[in-house]
Amino acid sequence: MLNLKNIKPSDIINKLKENDVNLPCHRCGSENFDFVSTTIVPINQNPNVLSVGGSAIPSAIIACSKCGVLSTHALAPLGLLESEEK
């Protein structure tokens, strides 16, 4: 079972910095961003059918501090996913 509760915002921010994710906002040019939340982005294999469950991408949502544009970063490539065995 996947547990996103143990991922700290500071861990996400540090990993983004380590990976040189440092370009300014693509909408307004601001260099200031805020962590919003972790989330699960569902992958819908059939866009004509609403489904619950299935494949998903654990992600972090980051917002530009000036204009509010959102960016979503998958947690797996950042090495931030933990599995919790039950």
Protein Blocks (a to p, Z undefined) as FASTA:
>chain_A
ZZfklpcfklmmmmmmmnopabccfklopabdcdfbdcdddddfblkbcceedjdddddd
dddfklopacdddfklnopaccddZZ
